[in-house]
Amino acid sequence: MSDKAENKNIIACKACGKEVAKGVKKCPHCGKKLKMGMFTKIILGVVVLVIANAILNPGKTLEERLQETRDAQASDLSPRGELSQMFSLMGDYTDIQRDNKEKEITGQIVQWTLPVFDVNKSSEGKYRVQTSGSKNAVGAFVDIYATSPKEQQQIEALQSGDFVSFKGKIEGTFMRNIEIEDAVLVD
């Protein structure tokens, strides 16, 4: 009976095959690590949870996000006035005030018409439009999606100084410009 109890406490090393005590962390014969450390277990657990969440809760498709933008009620936040003064280069506001304002406006859907500074094509159907900032209107980096060939032509025809009308979601700020994503053209 004691042989059976002893055998339960002995395992074979997976690397060298020699017998070792069950609770040993390293094989005394070959030095191979036999147990997974707590830190490794935690990291492995986090990775499994992240992967499971991604599989079970896939994000919305681009088409769903753009439709949400189209259907959403735009806030009454103006690109002029306080917002333009707050984020202008020569404004009187501090970084703390700008950070607080950013927290307040992030997530809002806006519908604005702003002067174009530059247009870049990010990928097929996606354009990054930079607007001119001044004391009269805040500057913005707007990711606009063309949903038809007509809209693609319209965006690609924009020149500096033209005005672009869009509706999109504020994602934050960058270099004193408002970042707007999932934007669509409006008339």
C-alpha positions, 0 to 999 in steps of 0.5 A: 500500500505504501508503494502505491502512495509513493508512486502517486507522488512520483512523476516522469520528467517530460524532458528526460523521462526520469522519475522526480517528486510530484511537487518539484518545480525543476527536474534535478536530472536535466534542469527542465522547468516542470511547473508553470509559474503563477505569473505565466498562469496569469498572463496565459489566463488574460490572453485566453480571456482577451481572445474569448472576448474577441470571438464572442463579442466581435466589434461592429462592422464599418457599415453598422458604425456608419449607419449609426452615424447617419441615424444619430442626432448631432449635438449642438456643439459648435466648431466656432466660439469657445471650442475654436478659441480653446484649441487655437495655437494662440488661445488663452486656455491651459492644457488642463482646460483643454483636457477637461473639454476633450473628456466632455466632447469625446463621443459626441456626434457632430455635424459641421461644415469646415474649410479644407486644408488637406485630403489624404486617402487612407485606404479604399473608400477612407479619406483623412481630411484635415481642416483649417483651424483658426479663431473662427473655427476649430481644426479637425482631422476627419476620417470620412468614408465614401459610400458611393463612387459619387462621394469618392469623386466629391472627396477627391475633388476637394481643394484647400479652401473648399468647405466640407460638410460631414457628420461624425463622432469625436474620438478625442484631440490631437495637436489641438485639432479635434479627431473625428471618426466614422464620418460621412458626407452630408448635404 
